[in-house]
Amino acid sequence: RPATIAELADKSREDLWDPNKHLKHWLRTAELARKSGKQHAENGDYERSFVQLARAATIILEKMPTHKDYHTLLSSSQRHNLVLVS
């Protein structure tokens, strides 16, 4: 049977966050997840696409704002642009 949305959402959060890693690591991780999600969608693998896109959105919208360097390394316009592309 296909996975439920809740199961896919849980999978997207597995091993997702370590606040000790540099902010640039998380920017790269989110971008790779976004690209991977788009590629999976193009290939018709919608479950993997959902997981990867949800992972990218969770990093950008929920996790990164809690990082100690978020407000010092990113300008307000950069933070705004992150939200727009996620």
Sequence and secondary structure as in RCSB ss.txt:
>XXXX:A:sequence
RPATIAELADKSREDLWDPNKHLKHWLRTAELARKSGKQHAENGDYERSFVQLARAATIILEKMPTHKDYHTLLS
SSQRHNLVLVS
>XXXX:A:secstr
    HHHHHHHHTTT   TTS HHHHHHHHHHHHHHHHHHHHTT HHHHHHHHHHHHHIIIIIGGGSTTHHHHS 
HHHHHHHHHH 
